[in-house]
């Protein structure tokens, strides 16, 4: 390939399309101009579904602590365009099917001959699930103990593991923590959209919750609207850190239903086992605090920014 061929836009497009990393380009207004094949594979969104749309209207919306679109000075895209400096960060994008994807993200301003930034190039790669050397992958769950909707352990099997963890803590001092995740206003969602949509939402939240945890952690469905994770060899600080990470990943969940993006919020709580704990006392301390967005938990087109 000669240098003259590299000046051909179609050739450059083919080169970008064959890169393993997801790559896209936005203009100074945030309109998506290019979306390569890896971006399609990673997110499930085809290029004709995103090109011409503003990144805030798509899965590329940046998120603040409540996992809602950030604005103005807080937006890493705006900051990179303003100061001309690249940014590297880790964040969660929403797949077209609704679940979240942890990615490593790089934002690169493209300078023109006058020093201004008319375009911003973004690239991202999925973060592989970490598998510590001293841990085994998550133990398969017997078919009879699976919850049919979430594909997680059912309540009985989850309760069995919680009882085992408490026994190990009481008898041998093996620390552990629990994380409770709850879908806000789930009954309202099910009443508004029907059982099939509710089941799809449960499966989506379950997948995002499970993939946000270590392979060694046990996860199960505790109630219609609640999930429970048991974190072995994890104290209070570790449980809280994990909860904060998960909060950013699944705080604003959603599904695409009949062409609409329907979002709900989730609430999360965490606690570590303490001497004298029972299942009741431990789970009482781990009950999720209601989300700040719970009052508007069901919405079409995404979550509103609580900062206004």
Short mmCIF file of the C-alpha atoms (twelve columns), coordinates in Angstrom:
data_MODEL
# 
_entry.id   MODEL 
# 
loop_
_atom_site.group_PDB 
_atom_site.id 
_atom_site.type_symbol 
_atom_site.label_atom_id 
_atom_site.label_alt_id 
_atom_site.label_comp_id 
_atom_site.label_asym_id 
_atom_site.label_seq_id 
_atom_site.Cartn_x 
_atom_site.Cartn_y 
_atom_site.Cartn_z 
_atom_site.pdbx_PDB_model_num 
ATOM 1   C CA . UNK A 1   0.000   0.000   0.000  1 
ATOM 2   C CA . UNK A 2   1.497   3.347   -1.057 1 
ATOM 3   C CA . UNK A 3   1.272   6.673   0.751  1 
ATOM 4   C CA . UNK A 4   -1.168  7.964   -1.859 1 
ATOM 5   C CA . UNK A 5   -3.602  5.170   -1.012 1 
ATOM 6   C CA . UNK A 6   -3.545  6.200   2.652  1 
ATOM 7   C CA . UNK A 7   -5.022  9.526   1.584  1 
ATOM 8   C CA . UNK A 8   -8.085  7.709   0.287  1 
ATOM 9   C CA . UNK A 9   -10.898 8.028   2.912  1 
ATOM 10  C CA . UNK A 10  -12.275 4.611   1.966  1 
ATOM 11  C CA . UNK A 11  -8.910  2.967   2.578  1 
ATOM 12  C CA . UNK A 12  -8.578  4.697   5.948  1 
ATOM 13  C CA . UNK A 13  -12.094 3.568   6.837  1 
ATOM 14  C CA . UNK A 14  -11.173 -0.035  6.039  1 
ATOM 15  C CA . UNK A 15  -8.047  0.240   8.189  1 
ATOM 16  C CA . UNK A 16  -10.054 1.552   11.150 1 
ATOM 17  C CA . UNK A 17  -12.724 -1.090  10.612 1 
ATOM 18  C CA . UNK A 18  -10.160 -3.858  10.979 1 
ATOM 19  C CA . UNK A 19  -8.685  -2.571  14.244 1 
ATOM 20  C CA . UNK A 20  -9.392  -4.840  17.248 1 
ATOM 21  C CA . UNK A 21  -10.240 -1.807  19.413 1 
ATOM 22  C CA . UNK A 22  -13.606 -0.072  19.211 1 
ATOM 23  C CA . UNK A 23  -13.060 3.348   17.614 1 
ATOM 24  C CA . UNK A 24  -15.416 6.256   16.961 1 
ATOM 25  C CA . UNK A 25  -15.134 9.968   16.117 1 
ATOM 26  C CA . UNK A 26  -17.321 12.855  17.322 1 
ATOM 27  C CA . UNK A 27  -17.317 16.508  16.255 1 
ATOM 28  C CA . UNK A 28  -17.136 19.539  18.556 1 
ATOM 29  C CA . UNK A 29  -20.885 19.247  19.229 1 
ATOM 30  C CA . UNK A 30  -20.670 15.606  20.234 1 
ATOM 31  C CA . UNK A 31  -22.252 14.234  17.047 1 
ATOM 32  C CA . UNK A 32  -20.965 10.761  16.181 1 
ATOM 33  C CA . UNK A 33  -19.344 10.771  12.727 1 
ATOM 34  C CA . UNK A 34  -17.646 7.366   12.624 1 
ATOM 35  C CA . UNK A 35  -18.265 4.016   14.345 1 
ATOM 36  C CA . UNK A 36  -16.104 1.013   13.470 1 
ATOM 37  C CA . UNK A 37  -16.929 -2.693  13.400 1 
ATOM 38  C CA . UNK A 38  -15.316 -3.401  16.765 1 
ATOM 39  C CA . UNK A 39  -17.573 -0.762  18.311 1 
ATOM 40  C CA . UNK A 40  -20.531 -2.596  16.769 1 
ATOM 41  C CA . UNK A 41  -19.372 -5.955  18.152 1 
ATOM 42  C CA . UNK A 42  -18.635 -4.610  21.622 1 
ATOM 43  C CA . UNK A 43  -21.841 -2.657  22.141 1 
ATOM 44  C CA . UNK A 44  -24.380 -4.367  19.884 1 
ATOM 45  C CA . UNK A 45  -25.188 -0.982  18.285 1 
ATOM 46  C CA . UNK A 46  -24.773 -0.919  14.505 1 
ATOM 47  C CA . UNK A 47  -23.233 2.143   12.901 1 
ATOM 48  C CA . UNK A 48  -26.471 3.308   11.279 1 
ATOM 49  C CA . UNK A 49  -28.034 3.380   14.752 1 
ATOM 50  C CA . UNK A 50  -25.464 5.810   16.182 1 
ATOM 51  C CA . UNK A 51  -23.891 7.830   13.360 1 
ATOM 52  C CA . UNK A 52  -25.503 11.262  13.201 1 
ATOM 53  C CA . UNK A 53  -26.714 11.028  16.808 1 
ATOM 54  C CA . UNK A 54  -25.243 12.915  19.720 1 
ATOM 55  C CA . UNK A 55  -23.143 10.777  22.024 1 
ATOM 56  C CA . UNK A 56  -25.370 11.857  24.949 1 
ATOM 57  C CA . UNK A 57  -28.312 10.204  23.210 1 
ATOM 58  C CA . UNK A 58  -26.464 6.919   22.953 1 
ATOM 59  C CA . UNK A 59  -24.579 4.382   25.023 1 
ATOM 60  C CA . UNK A 60  -21.592 6.745   25.077 1 
ATOM 61  C CA . UNK A 61  -23.165 9.089   27.627 1 
ATOM 62  C CA . UNK A 62  -20.648 9.598   30.428 1 
ATOM 63  C CA . UNK A 63  -21.855 8.901   33.961 1 
ATOM 64  C CA . UNK A 64  -21.448 10.528  37.357 1 
ATOM 65  C CA . UNK A 65  -21.667 8.757   40.723 1 
ATOM 66  C CA . UNK A 66  -25.369 8.031   40.101 1 
ATOM 67  C CA . UNK A 67  -24.583 6.565   36.654 1 
ATOM 68  C CA . UNK A 68  -26.432 9.356   34.860 1 
ATOM 69  C CA . UNK A 69  -25.225 11.589  32.016 1 
ATOM 70  C CA . UNK A 70  -22.742 14.164  33.295 1 
ATOM 71  C CA . UNK A 71  -22.793 17.658  31.880 1 
ATOM 72  C CA . UNK A 72  -20.562 20.614  31.130 1 
ATOM 73  C CA . UNK A 73  -17.237 20.858  32.906 1 
ATOM 74  C CA . UNK A 74  -17.574 17.404  34.486 1 
ATOM 75  C CA . UNK A 75  -17.796 15.678  31.118 1 
ATOM 76  C CA . UNK A 76  -14.438 14.147  30.124 1 
ATOM 77  C CA . UNK A 77  -15.254 14.733  26.449 1 
ATOM 78  C CA . UNK A 78  -15.829 18.450  27.026 1 
ATOM 79  C CA . UNK A 79  -12.738 18.696  29.218 1 
ATOM 80  C CA . UNK A 80  -10.538 16.965  26.636 1 
ATOM 81  C CA . UNK A 81  -11.811 19.223  23.852 1 
ATOM 82  C CA . UNK A 82  -11.279 22.295  26.018 1 
ATOM 83  C CA . UNK A 83  -7.732  21.665  27.241 1 
ATOM 84  C CA . UNK A 84  -6.603  19.490  24.321 1 
ATOM 85  C CA . UNK A 85  -5.306  16.745  26.602 1 
ATOM 86  C CA . UNK A 86  -6.158  13.044  26.250 1 
ATOM 87  C CA . UNK A 87  -8.030  11.197  28.958 1 
ATOM 88  C CA . UNK A 88  -7.878  7.568   30.050 1 
ATOM 89  C CA . UNK A 89  -10.556 6.131   32.327 1 
ATOM 90  C CA . UNK A 90  -12.524 3.050   33.185 1 
ATOM 91  C CA . UNK A 91  -16.283 3.180   32.913 1 
ATOM 92  C CA . UNK A 92  -19.357 1.146   32.078 1 
ATOM 93  C CA . UNK A 93  -21.233 1.352   28.788 1 
ATOM 94  C CA . UNK A 94  -24.675 -0.019  28.188 1 
ATOM 95  C CA . UNK A 95  -24.941 -2.822  25.650 1 
ATOM 96  C CA . UNK A 96  -27.856 -2.684  23.248 1 
ATOM 97  C CA . UNK A 97  -29.389 -5.652  25.090 1 
ATOM 98  C CA . UNK A 98  -29.370 -3.627  28.312 1 
ATOM 99  C CA . UNK A 99  -26.503 -5.074  30.359 1 
ATOM 100 C CA . UNK A 100 -23.440 -3.024  31.225 1 
ATOM 101 C CA . UNK A 101 -19.927 -3.553  29.871 1 
ATOM 102 C CA . UNK A 102 -16.829 -2.524  31.824 1 
ATOM 103 C CA . UNK A 103 -14.362 -0.929  29.412 1 
ATOM 104 C CA . UNK A 104 -11.029 0.851   29.399 1 
ATOM 105 C CA . UNK A 105 -11.641 4.107   27.584 1 
ATOM 106 C CA . UNK A 106 -9.313  6.597   25.890 1 
ATOM 107 C CA . UNK A 107 -10.380 10.042  24.674 1 
ATOM 108 C CA . UNK A 108 -7.978  11.703  22.217 1 
ATOM 109 C CA . UNK A 109 -8.509  15.301  21.005 1 
ATOM 110 C CA . UNK A 110 -7.635  15.832  17.330 1 
ATOM 111 C CA . UNK A 111 -5.962  19.227  16.804 1 
ATOM 112 C CA . UNK A 112 -6.151  21.172  13.568 1 
ATOM 113 C CA . UNK A 113 -3.440  23.470  12.177 1 
ATOM 114 C CA . UNK A 114 -4.771  26.352  14.293 1 
ATOM 115 C CA . UNK A 115 -4.522  24.395  17.534 1 
ATOM 116 C CA . UNK A 116 -8.262  24.044  18.060 1 
ATOM 117 C CA . UNK A 117 -10.000 20.694  18.559 1 
ATOM 118 C CA . UNK A 118 -12.714 20.123  15.925 1 
ATOM 119 C CA . UNK A 119 -12.910 16.371  16.553 1 
ATOM 120 C CA . UNK A 120 -12.437 13.924  19.388 1 
ATOM 121 C CA . UNK A 121 -11.453 10.291  18.832 1 
ATOM 122 C CA . UNK A 122 -12.656 7.720   21.319 1 
ATOM 123 C CA . UNK A 123 -11.486 4.142   21.668 1 
ATOM 124 C CA . UNK A 124 -12.417 1.447   24.141 1 
ATOM 125 C CA . UNK A 125 -11.816 -2.207  24.939 1 
ATOM 126 C CA . UNK A 126 -13.807 -4.501  27.241 1 
ATOM 127 C CA . UNK A 127 -12.096 -5.146  30.562 1 
ATOM 128 C CA . UNK A 128 -11.478 -8.886  31.008 1 
ATOM 129 C CA . UNK A 129 -12.847 -10.362 34.197 1 
ATOM 130 C CA . UNK A 130 -10.023 -10.677 36.701 1 
ATOM 131 C CA . UNK A 131 -9.225  -14.148 37.936 1 
ATOM 132 C CA . UNK A 132 -6.786  -14.135 40.873 1 
ATOM 133 C CA . UNK A 133 -4.246  -16.949 40.786 1 
ATOM 134 C CA . UNK A 134 -5.374  -18.301 44.158 1 
ATOM 135 C CA . UNK A 135 -9.052  -18.435 43.195 1 
ATOM 136 C CA . UNK A 136 -11.099 -20.905 41.216 1 
ATOM 137 C CA . UNK A 137 -13.751 -19.809 38.730 1 
ATOM 138 C CA . UNK A 138 -17.277 -19.506 40.090 1 
ATOM 139 C CA . UNK A 139 -18.618 -22.926 41.028 1 
ATOM 140 C CA . UNK A 140 -21.382 -24.158 38.691 1 
ATOM 141 C CA . UNK A 141 -24.839 -24.204 40.250 1 
ATOM 142 C CA . UNK A 142 -26.865 -27.449 40.102 1 
ATOM 143 C CA . UNK A 143 -29.710 -27.162 37.613 1 
ATOM 144 C CA . UNK A 144 -32.292 -27.837 40.316 1 
ATOM 145 C CA . UNK A 145 -30.971 -24.857 42.309 1 
ATOM 146 C CA . UNK A 146 -31.117 -22.293 39.481 1 
ATOM 147 C CA . UNK A 147 -33.560 -19.426 39.335 1 
ATOM 148 C CA . UNK A 148 -35.128 -19.725 35.890 1 
ATOM 149 C CA . UNK A 149 -35.372 -15.982 35.219 1 
ATOM 150 C CA . UNK A 150 -32.024 -14.653 36.436 1 
ATOM 151 C CA . UNK A 151 -29.952 -17.815 35.746 1 
ATOM 152 C CA . UNK A 152 -28.519 -17.282 39.256 1 
ATOM 153 C CA . UNK A 153 -28.799 -19.509 42.296 1 
ATOM 154 C CA . UNK A 154 -32.300 -19.526 43.739 1 
ATOM 155 C CA . UNK A 155 -33.101 -18.308 47.260 1 
ATOM 156 C CA . UNK A 156 -32.814 -21.718 48.935 1 
ATOM 157 C CA . UNK A 157 -29.357 -22.392 47.508 1 
ATOM 158 C CA . UNK A 158 -28.243 -18.834 48.311 1 
ATOM 159 C CA . UNK A 159 -29.464 -19.231 51.881 1 
ATOM 160 C CA . UNK A 160 -27.517 -22.488 52.152 1 
ATOM 161 C CA . UNK A 161 -24.299 -20.715 51.129 1 
ATOM 162 C CA . UNK A 162 -24.987 -17.839 53.508 1 
ATOM 163 C CA . UNK A 163 -25.433 -20.329 56.367 1 
ATOM 164 C CA . UNK A 164 -22.150 -22.029 55.418 1 
ATOM 165 C CA . UNK A 165 -20.302 -18.703 55.370 1 
ATOM 166 C CA . UNK A 166 -21.675 -17.814 58.802 1 
ATOM 167 C CA . UNK A 167 -20.607 -21.206 60.189 1 
ATOM 168 C CA . UNK A 168 -17.060 -20.733 58.849 1 
ATOM 169 C CA . UNK A 169 -16.927 -17.245 60.329 1 
ATOM 170 C CA . UNK A 170 -18.196 -18.390 63.729 1 
ATOM 171 C CA . UNK A 171 -16.062 -21.521 63.897 1 
ATOM 172 C CA . UNK A 172 -12.855 -20.441 62.190 1 
ATOM 173 C CA . UNK A 173 -12.957 -16.671 61.888 1 
ATOM 174 C CA . UNK A 174 -13.070 -16.692 58.071 1 
ATOM 175 C CA . UNK A 175 -14.285 -13.173 57.167 1 
ATOM 176 C CA . UNK A 176 -16.969 -12.508 54.598 1 
ATOM 177 C CA . UNK A 177 -19.320 -9.780  53.527 1 
ATOM 178 C CA . UNK A 178 -22.624 -9.541  51.721 1 
ATOM 179 C CA . UNK A 179 -23.985 -7.128  49.128 1 
ATOM 180 C CA . UNK A 180 -27.709 -6.668  48.549 1 
ATOM 181 C CA . UNK A 181 -28.876 -5.152  45.263 1 
ATOM 182 C CA . UNK A 182 -32.505 -4.138  44.801 1 
ATOM 183 C CA . UNK A 183 -34.423 -2.972  41.730 1 
ATOM 184 C CA . UNK A 184 -36.345 0.150   42.731 1 
ATOM 185 C CA . UNK A 185 -40.093 0.225   42.131 1 
ATOM 186 C CA . UNK A 186 -40.039 -3.221  40.569 1 
ATOM 187 C CA . UNK A 187 -43.752 -3.875  41.127 1 
ATOM 188 C CA . UNK A 188 -44.559 -0.621  39.350 1 
ATOM 189 C CA . UNK A 189 -42.319 -1.612  36.419 1 
ATOM 190 C CA . UNK A 190 -43.937 -5.038  36.146 1 
ATOM 191 C CA . UNK A 191 -47.403 -3.504  36.312 1 
ATOM 192 C CA . UNK A 192 -46.565 -0.925  33.650 1 
ATOM 193 C CA . UNK A 193 -44.729 -3.141  31.149 1 
ATOM 194 C CA . UNK A 194 -45.803 -6.702  31.924 1 
ATOM 195 C CA . UNK A 195 -44.167 -9.864  33.195 1 
ATOM 196 C CA . UNK A 196 -42.064 -10.552 30.100 1 
ATOM 197 C CA . UNK A 197 -40.435 -7.118  30.269 1 
ATOM 198 C CA . UNK A 198 -39.903 -7.553  34.020 1 
ATOM 199 C CA . UNK A 199 -38.213 -10.923 33.491 1 
ATOM 200 C CA . UNK A 200 -35.948 -9.374  30.842 1 
ATOM 201 C CA . UNK A 201 -35.013 -6.596  33.268 1 
ATOM 202 C CA . UNK A 202 -34.225 -9.099  36.030 1 
ATOM 203 C CA . UNK A 203 -31.956 -11.086 33.694 1 
ATOM 204 C CA . UNK A 204 -30.180 -7.907  32.567 1 
ATOM 205 C CA . UNK A 205 -29.553 -6.631  36.107 1 
ATOM 206 C CA . UNK A 206 -28.462 -10.111 37.213 1 
ATOM 207 C CA . UNK A 207 -25.864 -10.317 34.437 1 
ATOM 208 C CA . UNK A 208 -24.461 -6.850  35.199 1 
ATOM 209 C CA . UNK A 209 -24.348 -7.594  38.931 1 
ATOM 210 C CA . UNK A 210 -22.663 -10.967 38.471 1 
ATOM 211 C CA . UNK A 211 -19.997 -9.724  36.045 1 
ATOM 212 C CA . UNK A 212 -19.127 -6.863  38.424 1 
ATOM 213 C CA . UNK A 213 -18.008 -9.333  41.091 1 
ATOM 214 C CA . UNK A 214 -14.994 -11.622 41.488 1 
ATOM 215 C CA . UNK A 215 -15.259 -15.155 40.098 1 
ATOM 216 C CA . UNK A 216 -14.893 -16.428 43.679 1 
ATOM 217 C CA . UNK A 217 -17.963 -14.517 44.926 1 
ATOM 218 C CA . UNK A 218 -21.311 -16.277 45.211 1 
ATOM 219 C CA . UNK A 219 -24.371 -14.546 43.740 1 
ATOM 220 C CA . UNK A 220 -28.030 -15.470 43.907 1 
ATOM 221 C CA . UNK A 221 -31.555 -14.125 43.562 1 
ATOM 222 C CA . UNK A 222 -32.937 -13.391 47.017 1 
ATOM 223 C CA . UNK A 223 -36.395 -12.044 46.121 1 
ATOM 224 C CA . UNK A 224 -38.363 -10.926 43.065 1 
ATOM 225 C CA . UNK A 225 -36.613 -7.546  43.136 1 
ATOM 226 C CA . UNK A 226 -33.445 -8.354  45.105 1 
ATOM 227 C CA . UNK A 227 -30.093 -10.111 44.578 1 
ATOM 228 C CA . UNK A 228 -27.512 -11.185 47.138 1 
ATOM 229 C CA . UNK A 229 -23.753 -11.604 46.791 1 
ATOM 230 C CA . UNK A 230 -21.590 -13.409 49.355 1 
ATOM 231 C CA . UNK A 231 -17.978 -12.202 49.315 1 
ATOM 232 C CA . UNK A 232 -15.672 -14.737 50.976 1 
ATOM 233 C CA . UNK A 233 -12.426 -13.600 52.630 1 
ATOM 234 C CA . UNK A 234 -13.690 -10.043 52.475 1 
ATOM 235 C CA . UNK A 235 -14.001 -7.631  55.393 1 
ATOM 236 C CA . UNK A 236 -16.093 -4.514  55.817 1 
ATOM 237 C CA . UNK A 237 -13.874 -2.206  53.796 1 
ATOM 238 C CA . UNK A 238 -13.655 -4.691  50.947 1 
ATOM 239 C CA . UNK A 239 -17.420 -5.131  50.887 1 
ATOM 240 C CA . UNK A 240 -17.992 -1.378  50.814 1 
ATOM 241 C CA . UNK A 241 -15.433 -0.901  48.033 1 
ATOM 242 C CA . UNK A 242 -17.099 -3.634  45.977 1 
ATOM 243 C CA . UNK A 243 -20.502 -2.057  46.592 1 
ATOM 244 C CA . UNK A 244 -19.264 1.330   45.363 1 
ATOM 245 C CA . UNK A 245 -17.878 -0.267  42.210 1 
ATOM 246 C CA . UNK A 246 -21.115 -2.117  41.551 1 
ATOM 247 C CA . UNK A 247 -23.177 1.003   42.277 1 
ATOM 248 C CA . UNK A 248 -21.519 2.768   39.351 1 
ATOM 249 C CA . UNK A 249 -22.021 -0.231  37.084 1 
ATOM 250 C CA . UNK A 250 -25.675 -1.077  37.685 1 
ATOM 251 C CA . UNK A 251 -27.198 1.896   39.518 1 
ATOM 252 C CA . UNK A 252 -29.154 2.829   36.403 1 
ATOM 253 C CA . UNK A 253 -30.254 -0.331  34.618 1 
ATOM 254 C CA . UNK A 254 -32.470 -0.673  31.605 1 
ATOM 255 C CA . UNK A 255 -33.719 -2.690  28.690 1 
ATOM 256 C CA . UNK A 256 -34.799 -1.971  25.132 1 
ATOM 257 C CA . UNK A 257 -38.473 -2.869  24.848 1 
ATOM 258 C CA . UNK A 258 -40.539 -2.449  21.684 1 
ATOM 259 C CA . UNK A 259 -38.043 0.095   20.399 1 
ATOM 260 C CA . UNK A 260 -37.908 2.138   23.620 1 
ATOM 261 C CA . UNK A 261 -35.051 2.289   26.107 1 
ATOM 262 C CA . UNK A 262 -36.655 1.840   29.528 1 
ATOM 263 C CA . UNK A 263 -34.525 2.602   32.575 1 
ATOM 264 C CA . UNK A 264 -34.897 1.881   36.267 1 
ATOM 265 C CA . UNK A 265 -32.684 2.639   39.232 1 
ATOM 266 C CA . UNK A 266 -31.240 0.187   41.699 1 
ATOM 267 C CA . UNK A 267 -30.240 0.507   45.351 1 
ATOM 268 C CA . UNK A 268 -27.365 -1.269  47.054 1 
ATOM 269 C CA . UNK A 269 -26.270 -2.116  50.588 1 
ATOM 270 C CA . UNK A 270 -23.296 -3.959  52.058 1 
ATOM 271 C CA . UNK A 271 -22.174 -5.343  55.413 1 
ATOM 272 C CA . UNK A 272 -19.464 -7.591  56.821 1 
ATOM 273 C CA . UNK A 273 -20.077 -10.423 59.276 1 
ATOM 274 C CA . UNK A 274 -19.573 -9.537  62.951 1 
ATOM 275 C CA . UNK A 275 -19.328 -11.766 66.053 1 
ATOM 276 C CA . UNK A 276 -22.770 -12.939 67.128 1 
ATOM 277 C CA . UNK A 277 -24.333 -12.301 63.740 1 
ATOM 278 C CA . UNK A 278 -27.265 -14.324 62.465 1 
ATOM 279 C CA . UNK A 279 -28.597 -14.298 58.930 1 
ATOM 280 C CA . UNK A 280 -31.281 -11.860 60.053 1 
ATOM 281 C CA . UNK A 281 -28.939 -9.386  61.744 1 
ATOM 282 C CA . UNK A 282 -26.375 -9.455  58.930 1 
ATOM 283 C CA . UNK A 283 -28.947 -8.954  56.186 1 
ATOM 284 C CA . UNK A 284 -30.633 -6.205  58.205 1 
ATOM 285 C CA . UNK A 285 -27.401 -4.176  58.155 1 
ATOM 286 C CA . UNK A 286 -26.958 -4.858  54.442 1 
ATOM 287 C CA . UNK A 287 -30.417 -3.668  53.414 1 
ATOM 288 C CA . UNK A 288 -30.098 -1.262  50.462 1 
ATOM 289 C CA . UNK A 289 -30.606 2.434   51.066 1 
ATOM 290 C CA . UNK A 290 -33.294 3.772   48.734 1 
ATOM 291 C CA . UNK A 291 -31.768 5.297   45.637 1 
ATOM 292 C CA . UNK A 292 -31.896 9.077   45.311 1 
ATOM 293 C CA . UNK A 293 -33.513 8.466   41.927 1 
ATOM 294 C CA . UNK A 294 -36.054 5.924   43.176 1 
ATOM 295 C CA . UNK A 295 -38.937 8.381   42.952 1 
ATOM 296 C CA . UNK A 296 -38.464 8.451   39.171 1 
ATOM 297 C CA . UNK A 297 -37.146 4.923   38.864 1 
ATOM 298 C CA . UNK A 298 -39.042 3.969   35.714 1 
ATOM 299 C CA . UNK A 299 -38.446 6.178   32.716 1 
ATOM 300 C CA . UNK A 300 -38.107 5.917   28.966 1 
ATOM 301 C CA . UNK A 301 -34.924 6.996   27.277 1 
ATOM 302 C CA . UNK A 302 -32.573 6.779   30.252 1 
ATOM 303 C CA . UNK A 303 -32.146 8.294   33.709 1 
ATOM 304 C CA . UNK A 304 -32.393 11.961  34.500 1 
ATOM 305 C CA . UNK A 305 -29.403 13.800  35.910 1 
ATOM 306 C CA . UNK A 306 -30.028 14.410  39.626 1 
ATOM 307 C CA . UNK A 307 -27.699 17.400  39.514 1 
ATOM 308 C CA . UNK A 308 -30.016 19.126  37.083 1 
# 
